[in-house]
């Protein structure tokens, strides 16, 4: 039986003082909810503050990204050993925003290429995290154009195959995959729960083929894309959805706690 998991992705928001205030309020609201796994992914600069506040709770601290090399002349990057030393237990990889795809374009289109990571770099990041025993949260999902072209499943299967090249099922058995339709991220448009469940089920089937049947049963498949407390209960009750990756709504303690309590 897979435990539900709810992860907050704070993206490029909040100073460490603001992060601390939200974490303190959030912990008071969800401390008794021990049957759901929870992680918060603040900016790199707030990881230590958040980790210290979460030390005596069941809530983990995560990172939003990682670089795959262990150390060296890679200005501005953060490695998996650095995350491990900072107490990080989980890390998002291949988010559509780091892949250079945005549900709502807020940067000049000419700069999008600077964000663009590939299935190959996603694969290297997953390997670097597994080596440090940090749980990867692999994000996959289609753009609006890909959905309208009817290629959703094909796009996601390609992302999964690329991400898991050279990785076997036992290595990723405790890992997480998040289905995040790009068109639903930060847009207020949530994927219909039946369709979100269908895609999450399709992902589980693909995991059985690409990894193995045991891993496909143990890997948690989350839904992400405009999750809020008004839709989380229905989404999380779908048979193939094991929880959520939550952006905007995770930055308001009350709202995020309601989402966790609905799981
Ligand atoms: C996300 O960033 O992963 C996300 C799902 O964002 P939001 O909940 O704001 O759509």
Boltz pocket constraint, residues with backbone or C-beta under 6 A from the ligand:
constraints:
  - pocket:
      binder: B
      contacts: [[A, 9], [A, 180], [A, 184], [A, 185], [A, 186], [A, 187], [A, 188], [A, 224], [A, 225], [A, 226], [A, 227], [A, 245], [A, 246], [A, 247], [A, 248], [A, 249]]
      max_distance: 6.0
